[in-house]
Amino acid sequence: MNGILGKKVGMTQVFSDRGDCIPVTVIQVEKCVPILQKTAEKDGYQSVLVAYGERKPKHTNKPLQGFYDKHKASPAKVLAEFRDHSIEDAELGKPLNVNMFSEGDLVNVIGVSKGRGFAGVLKRHGFSGSPASHGHAEIHRGGGSIGMHTYPGRVLKGKKMPGRMGGVKVHVKNLKVVRVDKENNVLLVRGAVPGPNGRMVRILKSERV
């Protein structure tokens, strides 16, 4: 298995051996246990189900508690499935840690971006706006014309307009692992990781060499 779940803690900076200042994102890996493996022969596809974090039994409903009891696992905060991943049967039930990564590795990070709420075209799409000169009244941050004349007489799908911004899944590729803290189960990754501090992300080994 070449992936793990972690929690984005925040950003900081570290210094290389040459004295270069490197901006990094701190990712804390908490209790992350693979509890179930699905196979193509039995389930139609290959995947590994991972239980992340801890949840109090009183906050777990009976069907979910029965699932954990069946697989001899304690209730978890999140159940996540890693498609096209496999794991040895002997590794099921054993916590995953950052030992699978090493300094210099390239990883892909998947998370949900920060929600920005309802945003206009300048913030959402980077429009330049209208000239703020005489003759332009209250349209400085407008999007301009959105339709056309008689034919087809409608707004085409995909037109860049105001709307909800952020809060979508973002896949950031080929971030470099700067340091691996095995004692604290922490990864330091160079670059920006999607989502606010405290949000869960997936870290996958990059296929790029």
MIDOSE-1310 file (N, C-alpha, C; in nm, 2 decimals, decimal comma, always signed):
residues 209
mngi	+0,08/-0,12/+0,00/+0,00/+0,00/+0,00/+0,09/+0,12/+0,00; +0,06/+0,22/-0,09/+0,14/+0,34/-0,11/+0,07/+0,47/-0,07; -0,03/+0,46/+0,02/-0,10/+0,58/+0,06/-0,13/+0,58/+0,21; -0,16/+0,70/+0,26/-0,19/+0,71/+0,40/-0,28/+0,83/+0,42
lgkk	-0,35/+0,84/+0,54/-0,43/+0,96/+0,57/-0,36/+1,04/+0,67; -0,38/+1,17/+0,67/-0,31/+1,26/+0,77/-0,39/+1,38/+0,79; -0,35/+1,46/+0,89/-0,42/+1,59/+0,92/-0,33/+1,70/+0,89; -0,37/+1,80/+0,82/-0,29/+1,92/+0,79/-0,29/+2,00/+0,92
vgmt	-0,17/+2,03/+0,97/-0,15/+2,10/+1,09/-0,13/+2,25/+1,06; -0,05/+2,28/+0,96/-0,02/+2,42/+0,92/+0,11/+2,43/+0,84; +0,16/+2,55/+0,83/+0,29/+2,57/+0,75/+0,39/+2,62/+0,84; +0,52/+2,59/+0,81/+0,63/+2,64/+0,88/+0,75/+2,65/+0,78
qvfs	+0,87/+2,66/+0,83/+0,99/+2,66/+0,74/+1,10/+2,59/+0,81; +1,18/+2,52/+0,73/+1,30/+2,45/+0,77/+1,42/+2,50/+0,69; +1,53/+2,47/+0,74/+1,66/+2,51/+0,67/+1,73/+2,38/+0,62; +1,78/+2,39/+0,50/+1,85/+2,28/+0,44/+2,00/+2,28/+0,49
drgd	+2,07/+2,18/+0,45/+2,22/+2,18/+0,49/+2,29/+2,29/+0,43; +2,25/+2,35/+0,32/+2,31/+2,46/+0,26/+2,27/+2,59/+0,31; +2,17/+2,59/+0,40/+2,12/+2,71/+0,46/+2,00/+2,77/+0,39; +1,95/+2,70/+0,29/+1,83/+2,75/+0,22/+1,71/+2,74/+0,31
cipv	+1,62/+2,84/+0,31/+1,49/+2,84/+0,38/+1,39/+2,77/+0,29; +1,32/+2,66/+0,34/+1,23/+2,59/+0,26/+1,09/+2,60/+0,33; +0,99/+2,65/+0,26/+0,85/+2,65/+0,32/+0,79/+2,51/+0,31; +0,74/+2,46/+0,42/+0,68/+2,32/+0,42/+0,55/+2,33/+0,49
tviq	+0,47/+2,23/+0,46/+0,34/+2,20/+0,53/+0,36/+2,08/+0,62; +0,31/+2,09/+0,74/+0,32/+1,99/+0,84/+0,19/+1,90/+0,83; +0,21/+1,77/+0,82/+0,10/+1,68/+0,81/+0,12/+1,57/+0,92; +0,03/+1,57/+1,02/+0,03/+1,48/+1,13/-0,05/+1,35/+1,10
vekc	+0,01/+1,24/+1,11/-0,06/+1,11/+1,09/-0,10/+1,05/+1,22; -0,23/+1,04/+1,25/-0,28/+0,99/+1,37/-0,30/+0,84/+1,35; -0,39/+0,78/+1,43/-0,42/+0,64/+1,42/-0,48/+0,60/+1,28; -0,41/+0,53/+1,20/-0,45/+0,50/+1,07/-0,43/+0,35/+1,04
vpil	-0,55/+0,27/+1,05/-0,54/+0,13/+1,05/-0,62/+0,07/+0,93; -0,55/-0,01/+0,84/-0,63/-0,08/+0,74/-0,70/-0,20/+0,80; -0,84/-0,21/+0,78/-0,92/-0,31/+0,84/-0,98/-0,41/+0,74; -0,99/-0,37/+0,61/-1,05/-0,46/+0,52/-0,99/-0,44/+0,38
qkta	-0,98/-0,55/+0,31/-0,93/-0,55/+0,17/-1,03/-0,61/+0,08; -1,06/-0,54/-0,03/-1,15/-0,58/-0,13/-1,07/-0,63/-0,25; -1,12/-0,74/-0,31/-1,05/-0,80/-0,43/-1,14/-0,80/-0,55; -1,07/-0,80/-0,66/-1,15/-0,80/-0,79/-1,23/-0,93/-0,80
ekdg	-1,18/-1,04/-0,75/-1,26/-1,17/-0,77/-1,38/-1,17/-0,68; -1,38/-1,11/-0,56/-1,49/-1,11/-0,47/-1,58/-0,99/-0,48; -1,52/-0,87/-0,50/-1,60/-0,75/-0,49/-1,60/-0,67/-0,63; -1,53/-0,72/-0,72/-1,53/-0,65/-0,85/-1,42/-0,55/-0,87
yqsv	-1,35/-0,51/-0,77/-1,25/-0,41/-0,78/-1,15/-0,43/-0,66; -1,03/-0,37/-0,67/-0,93/-0,38/-0,57/-0,92/-0,25/-0,49; -0,93/-0,27/-0,36/-0,91/-0,15/-0,27/-0,88/-0,19/-0,13; -0,84/-0,10/-0,05/-0,81/-0,12/+0,10/-0,90/-0,01/+0,17
lvay	-0,97/-0,06/+0,27/-1,05/+0,03/+0,36/-0,97/+0,06/+0,48; -0,95/+0,19/+0,51/-0,87/+0,24/+0,62/-0,95/+0,31/+0,72; -0,93/+0,28/+0,85/-1,00/+0,35/+0,96/-0,90/+0,45/+1,02; -0,95/+0,58/+1,02/-0,86/+0,68/+1,07/-0,92/+0,75/+1,20
gerk	-0,83/+0,77/+1,29/-0,87/+0,84/+1,42/-0,95/+0,75/+1,51; -1,01/+0,81/+1,61/-1,09/+0,74/+1,71/-1,22/+0,81/+1,74; -1,32/+0,73/+1,76/-1,45/+0,77/+1,79/-1,51/+0,70/+1,91; -1,58/+0,78/+2,00/-1,63/+0,71/+2,12/-1,74/+0,62/+2,08
pkht	-1,75/+0,50/+2,15/-1,86/+0,41/+2,11/-2,00/+0,46/+2,12; -2,02/+0,56/+2,22/-2,15/+0,61/+2,23/-2,19/+0,70/+2,11; -2,10/+0,74/+2,03/-2,12/+0,82/+1,92/-2,13/+0,74/+1,79; -2,12/+0,60/+1,80/-2,13/+0,51/+1,69/-2,26/+0,44/+1,69
nkpl	-2,33/+0,44/+1,57/-2,46/+0,37/+1,57/-2,44/+0,22/+1,56; -2,55/+0,15/+1,58/-2,53/+0,00/+1,59/-2,49/-0,06/+1,46; -2,54/-0,03/+1,35/-2,49/-0,09/+1,22/-2,34/-0,07/+1,20; -2,29/+0,05/+1,23/-2,15/+0,07/+1,22/-2,07/+0,00/+1,32
qgfy	-2,12/+0,00/+1,45/-2,05/-0,08/+1,55/-2,04/-0,22/+1,52; -2,15/-0,28/+1,46/-2,14/-0,42/+1,42/-2,04/-0,44/+1,31; -2,02/-0,34/+1,22/-1,91/-0,36/+1,12/-1,77/-0,36/+1,18; -1,75/-0,27/+1,28/-1,62/-0,27/+1,35/-1,60/-0,40/+1,43
dkhk	-1,71/-0,45/+1,50/-1,69/-0,57/+1,57/-1,66/-0,69/+1,48; -1,72/-0,69/+1,36/-1,69/-0,80/+1,27/-1,55/-0,80/+1,23; -1,49/-0,69/+1,21/-1,35/-0,68/+1,17/-1,25/-0,66/+1,28; -1,30/-0,67/+1,41/-1,22/-0,66/+1,53/-1,14/-0,53/+1,53
aspa	-1,21/-0,42/+1,51/-1,15/-0,29/+1,51/-1,23/-0,20/+1,60; -1,16/-0,10/+1,65/-1,23/+0,00/+1,73/-1,29/+0,11/+1,65; -1,40/+0,17/+1,69/-1,47/+0,28/+1,61/-1,37/+0,39/+1,57; -1,38/+0,43/+1,45/-1,29/+0,53/+1,39/-1,37/+0,66/+1,35
kvla	-1,29/+0,77/+1,34/-1,35/+0,89/+1,31/-1,39/+0,90/+1,16; -1,31/+0,83/+1,08/-1,33/+0,84/+0,93/-1,30/+0,70/+0,87; -1,38/+0,65/+0,78/-1,35/+0,53/+0,70/-1,32/+0,58/+0,56; -1,21/+0,55/+0,51/-1,17/+0,59/+0,37/-1,12/+0,47/+0,29
efrd	-1,15/+0,47/+0,16/-1,12/+0,36/+0,08/-1,01/+0,41/-0,02; -0,91/+0,33/-0,03/-0,80/+0,35/-0,13/-0,81/+0,26/-0,25; -0,86/+0,31/-0,36/-0,89/+0,22/-0,47/-0,75/+0,19/-0,54; -0,75/+0,07/-0,60/-0,64/+0,01/-0,67/-0,52/+0,00/-0,58
hsie	-0,54/-0,02/-0,45/-0,43/-0,05/-0,36/-0,45/-0,19/-0,30; -0,34/-0,25/-0,26/-0,35/-0,38/-0,20/-0,25/-0,38/-0,08; -0,28/-0,48/+0,01/-0,20/-0,49/+0,13/-0,19/-0,64/+0,16; -0,08/-0,68/+0,23/-0,07/-0,81/+0,27/-0,17/-0,84/+0,39
dael	-0,22/-0,97/+0,39/-0,32/-1,00/+0,49/-0,26/-0,99/+0,63; -0,13/-1,01/+0,65/-0,06/-1,00/+0,78/-0,06/-0,85/+0,82; -0,07/-0,75/+0,73/-0,06/-0,61/+0,77/-0,20/-0,56/+0,81; -0,31/-0,63/+0,79/-0,44/-0,58/+0,82/-0,45/-0,57/+0,98
gkpl	-0,50/-0,46/+1,02/-0,51/-0,44/+1,17/-0,39/-0,37/+1,23; -0,28/-0,36/+1,15/-0,16/-0,29/+1,21/-0,16/-0,15/+1,16; -0,13/-0,05/+1,25/-0,13/+0,09/+1,21/-0,03/+0,12/+1,11; -0,07/+0,21/+1,01/+0,02/+0,26/+0,91/+0,09/+0,38/+0,97
nvnm	+0,22/+0,41/+0,93/+0,29/+0,52/+0,97/+0,37/+0,58/+0,86; +0,45/+0,69/+0,89/+0,52/+0,76/+0,78/+0,64/+0,69/+0,74; +0,67/+0,57/+0,79/+0,79/+0,50/+0,75/+0,79/+0,46/+0,60; +0,67/+0,46/+0,54/+0,66/+0,42/+0,40/+0,72/+0,53/+0,31
fseg	+0,74/+0,65/+0,37/+0,80/+0,76/+0,29/+0,94/+0,79/+0,34; +1,02/+0,85/+0,25/+1,15/+0,89/+0,28/+1,18/+1,03/+0,22; +1,28/+1,09/+0,27/+1,32/+1,23/+0,23/+1,35/+1,22/+0,08; +1,29/+1,32/+0,00/+1,32/+1,33/-0,14/+1,21/+1,26/-0,22
dlvn	+1,12/+1,19/-0,16/+1,01/+1,13/-0,23/+0,91/+1,23/-0,29; +0,85/+1,20/-0,40/+0,74/+1,28/-0,45/+0,61/+1,22/-0,42; +0,52/+1,30/-0,37/+0,38/+1,25/-0,32/+0,28/+1,34/-0,39; +0,16/+1,28/-0,40/+0,04/+1,35/-0,44/-0,05/+1,36/-0,32
vigv	-0,11/+1,48/-0,30/-0,19/+1,51/-0,19/-0,33/+1,55/-0,23; -0,43/+1,48/-0,18/-0,57/+1,51/-0,21/-0,64/+1,56/-0,09; -0,71/+1,67/-0,11/-0,79/+1,73/+0,00/-0,90/+1,82/-0,05; -0,98/+1,87/+0,04/-1,09/+1,96/+0,00/-1,04/+2,10/+0,03
skgr	-1,05/+2,19/-0,07/-1,00/+2,33/-0,06/-1,09/+2,41/+0,03; -1,04/+2,52/+0,08/-1,11/+2,61/+0,17/-1,24/+2,66/+0,09; -1,35/+2,67/+0,17/-1,47/+2,73/+0,11/-1,46/+2,88/+0,12; -1,49/+2,94/+0,01/-1,48/+3,09/+0,00/-1,62/+3,15/+0,00
gfag	-1,72/+3,07/+0,00/-1,86/+3,13/-0,01/-1,90/+3,17/-0,15; -2,00/+3,26/-0,15/-2,04/+3,31/-0,28/-1,95/+3,43/-0,32; -1,88/+3,41/-0,44/-1,78/+3,51/-0,48/-1,82/+3,56/-0,62; -1,77/+3,68/-0,65/-1,79/+3,74/-0,78/-1,69/+3,69/-0,88
vlkr	-1,70/+3,75/-1,00/-1,61/+3,70/-1,11/-1,47/+3,74/-1,09; -1,44/+3,86/-1,03/-1,30/+3,90/-1,01/-1,23/+3,81/-0,91; -1,29/+3,77/-0,81/-1,23/+3,68/-0,71/-1,23/+3,54/-0,76; -1,34/+3,50/-0,82/-1,36/+3,35/-0,85/-1,28/+3,32/-0,98
hgfs	-1,28/+3,41/-1,08/-1,22/+3,37/-1,21/-1,10/+3,47/-1,25; -1,08/+3,57/-1,17/-0,96/+3,66/-1,20/-0,99/+3,76/-1,31; -1,12/+3,80/-1,33/-1,15/+3,90/-1,42/-1,09/+4,03/-1,38; -1,06/+4,12/-1,48/-1,00/+4,25/-1,46/-1,09/+4,36/-1,42
gspa	-1,22/+4,34/-1,45/-1,32/+4,44/-1,42/-1,33/+4,55/-1,53; -1,42/+4,64/-1,51/-1,44/+4,75/-1,60/-1,35/+4,87/-1,56; -1,32/+4,96/-1,66/-1,25/+5,08/-1,63/-1,32/+5,17/-1,52; -1,25/+5,22/-1,43/-1,31/+5,30/-1,32/-1,30/+5,45/-1,36
shgh	-1,35/+5,48/-1,47/-1,35/+5,62/-1,52/-1,49/+5,67/-1,54; -1,50/+5,80/-1,59/-1,63/+5,86/-1,61/-1,71/+5,78/-1,71; -1,84/+5,77/-1,68/-1,93/+5,69/-1,76/-1,95/+5,55/-1,72; -1,87/+5,50/-1,62/-1,89/+5,37/-1,57/-1,95/+5,38/-1,43
aeih	-2,07/+5,34/-1,42/-2,14/+5,36/-1,29/-2,18/+5,22/-1,23; -2,12/+5,19/-1,12/-2,16/+5,07/-1,04/-2,14/+4,94/-1,12; -2,05/+4,93/-1,22/-2,03/+4,81/-1,29/-1,88/+4,78/-1,29; -1,80/+4,83/-1,20/-1,66/+4,82/-1,20/-1,62/+4,67/-1,18
rggg	-1,69/+4,60/-1,10/-1,66/+4,46/-1,07/-1,76/+4,36/-1,14; -1,83/+4,41/-1,24/-1,92/+4,32/-1,31/-1,85/+4,23/-1,41; -1,93/+4,13/-1,45/-1,88/+4,03/-1,55/-1,90/+4,07/-1,69; -1,97/+4,17/-1,72/-2,00/+4,21/-1,86/-2,11/+4,13/-1,92
sigm	-2,11/+4,13/-2,05/-2,22/+4,06/-2,12/-2,20/+3,91/-2,10; -2,32/+3,84/-2,09/-2,31/+3,69/-2,07/-2,38/+3,61/-2,18; -2,46/+3,68/-2,26/-2,53/+3,61/-2,36/-2,50/+3,65/-2,50; -2,59/+3,63/-2,59/-2,57/+3,67/-2,73/-2,70/+3,72/-2,79
htyp	-2,70/+3,75/-2,92/-2,82/+3,80/-2,99/-2,92/+3,70/-3,01; -3,00/+3,71/-3,11/-3,12/+3,62/-3,13/-3,08/+3,47/-3,13; -2,97/+3,43/-3,19/-2,94/+3,29/-3,19/-2,81/+3,27/-3,12; -2,79/+3,18/-3,03/-2,90/+3,09/-2,98/-2,98/+3,15/-2,88
grvl	-2,95/+3,28/-2,84/-3,04/+3,35/-2,74/-3,04/+3,29/-2,60; -2,93/+3,24/-2,56/-2,93/+3,18/-2,42/-2,78/+3,19/-2,37; -2,76/+3,16/-2,25/-2,63/+3,16/-2,19/-2,58/+3,02/-2,20; -2,46/+3,00/-2,26/-2,40/+2,87/-2,29/-2,35/+2,81/-2,15
kgkk	-2,35/+2,68/-2,15/-2,31/+2,61/-2,03/-2,16/+2,63/-2,01; -2,12/+2,64/-1,88/-1,98/+2,67/-1,85/-1,93/+2,81/-1,85; -2,03/+2,90/-1,87/-2,00/+3,05/-1,87/-1,94/+3,09/-1,73; -1,83/+3,16/-1,73/-1,78/+3,20/-1,60/-1,86/+3,31/-1,54
mpgr	-1,92/+3,28/-1,43/-2,01/+3,37/-1,36/-1,99/+3,37/-1,21; -2,06/+3,46/-1,14/-2,05/+3,45/-0,99/-2,11/+3,32/-0,94; -2,06/+3,28/-0,82/-2,11/+3,15/-0,77/-2,03/+3,11/-0,65; -2,06/+2,99/-0,60/-1,99/+2,94/-0,48/-1,84/+2,90/-0,52
mggv	-1,75/+2,94/-0,44/-1,61/+2,93/-0,47/-1,54/+2,84/-0,36; -1,46/+2,75/-0,41/-1,39/+2,66/-0,31/-1,48/+2,54/-0,26; -1,43/+2,47/-0,16/-1,50/+2,36/-0,11/-1,51/+2,24/-0,21; -1,41/+2,22/-0,29/-1,41/+2,11/-0,39/-1,28/+2,03/-0,37
kvhv	-1,28/+1,91/-0,42/-1,17/+1,82/-0,41/-1,05/+1,87/-0,50; -0,93/+1,88/-0,44/-0,82/+1,93/-0,51/-0,71/+1,82/-0,51; -0,65/+1,79/-0,62/-0,54/+1,69/-0,63/-0,41/+1,76/-0,67; -0,32/+1,78/-0,57/-0,19/+1,85/-0,59/-0,09/+1,74/-0,61
knlk	-0,02/+1,74/-0,73/+0,07/+1,64/-0,76/+0,22/+1,68/-0,74; +0,30/+1,58/-0,72/+0,45/+1,58/-0,71/+0,50/+1,69/-0,61; +0,45/+1,68/-0,49/+0,51/+1,76/-0,38/+0,63/+1,68/-0,32; +0,73/+1,75/-0,28/+0,85/+1,68/-0,23/+0,85/+1,67/-0,08
vvrv	+0,88/+1,55/-0,04/+0,89/+1,52/+0,11/+1,03/+1,58/+0,15; +1,02/+1,67/+0,24/+1,15/+1,74/+0,29/+1,21/+1,66/+0,41; +1,12/+1,63/+0,51/+1,16/+1,55/+0,63/+1,05/+1,45/+0,67; +1,10/+1,35/+0,73/+1,01/+1,24/+0,79/+1,04/+1,23/+0,94
dken	+0,95/+1,27/+1,02/+0,97/+1,26/+1,17/+0,90/+1,13/+1,21; +0,97/+1,02/+1,22/+0,92/+0,89/+1,25/+0,87/+0,88/+1,40; +0,94/+0,95/+1,49/+0,90/+0,95/+1,63/+0,76/+1,01/+1,65; +0,73/+1,12/+1,59/+0,61/+1,19/+1,61/+0,51/+1,16/+1,50
nvll	+0,55/+1,07/+1,40/+0,46/+1,04/+1,29/+0,41/+1,16/+1,21; +0,51/+1,24/+1,17/+0,49/+1,37/+1,10/+0,56/+1,37/+0,97; +0,50/+1,43/+0,87/+0,56/+1,45/+0,74/+0,57/+1,60/+0,72; +0,69/+1,64/+0,66/+0,70/+1,78/+0,62/+0,71/+1,78/+0,47
vrga	+0,62/+1,84/+0,40/+0,60/+1,84/+0,26/+0,62/+1,98/+0,20; +0,71/+2,00/+0,10/+0,73/+2,13/+0,04/+0,61/+2,16/-0,05; +0,56/+2,28/-0,02/+0,45/+2,33/-0,11/+0,32/+2,34/-0,03; +0,22/+2,39/-0,10/+0,09/+2,41/-0,04/+0,00/+2,29/-0,05
vpgp	-0,06/+2,26/+0,06/-0,15/+2,14/+0,07/-0,30/+2,20/+0,08; -0,39/+2,15/+0,00/-0,53/+2,20/+0,00/-0,60/+2,19/+0,13; -0,69/+2,28/+0,16/-0,77/+2,27/+0,28/-0,72/+2,36/+0,39; -0,81/+2,38/+0,49/-0,77/+2,46/+0,61/-0,69/+2,37/+0,71
ngrm	-0,63/+2,43/+0,81/-0,56/+2,36/+0,91/-0,66/+2,27/+0,99; -0,62/+2,15/+1,01/-0,71/+2,06/+1,08/-0,79/+1,97/+0,99; -0,78/+1,99/+0,86/-0,86/+1,91/+0,76/-0,78/+1,79/+0,73; -0,85/+1,68/+0,70/-0,78/+1,55/+0,67/-0,75/+1,55/+0,52
vril	-0,63/+1,49/+0,49/-0,59/+1,48/+0,35/-0,53/+1,34/+0,32; -0,53/+1,31/+0,20/-0,47/+1,18/+0,16/-0,33/+1,20/+0,10; -0,23/+1,12/+0,14/-0,10/+1,13/+0,08/-0,07/+1,00/+0,01; -0,04/+1,02/-0,12/-0,01/+0,90/-0,20/+0,13/+0,92/-0,27
kser	+0,20/+0,81/-0,28/+0,33/+0,81/-0,35/+0,30/+0,84/-0,50; +0,38/+0,93/-0,55/+0,37/+0,97/-0,69/+0,43/+0,86/-0,78; +0,36/+0,84/-0,89/+0,42/+0,75/-0,99/+0,53/+0,80/-1,07; +0,55/+0,94/-1,06/+0,66/+1,00/-1,13/+0,79/+0,97/-1,06
v	+0,89/+0,94/-1,14/+1,03/+0,90/-1,09/+1,12/+1,02/-1,10
